[in-house]
């Protein structure tokens, strides 16, 4: 079941993202930043409890017609159950509610996003506003993520 994240979910989201960050498959997020960005997050929770976070995805709005799919992660013991797909489709639905025309992702797994119609783009094509987060990244200025865009 997908729902908007609650404050009580933040420690689980943090652990989930930290596990993947240690593996090098996504960028880490400071705990304080997750609390700041709580409204951007949706979570997939165990339907029997509504407490256990199995996956998460954030959709921050970046510009008048642009949002980002960020911090998409699913516990590895739940891979192959289409949870990531459901979280991405939920993000698309949320973007449409706000009349967002384009969604981008910075990823190490471009094949996953290509399944949804994302295309690779040059990071330089993204608005300068998104670079505010990049400046504080441990990989700045040597970003190795792949920029991808989908028109809704």
Secondary structure, DSSP 8 states (H G I E B T S, - for coil): -EEE--GGGHHHHHHHHHHHHHHTSS----HHHHHHTGGGEEEEE-TTTS-SEEEEEEEEEEETTEEEEEEEEE-GGGTTSSHHHHHHHHHHHHHHHTT--EEEEEES-HHHHHTTT-EE--GGGS-GGGHHHHHTSTTTTS---EEEEEE-
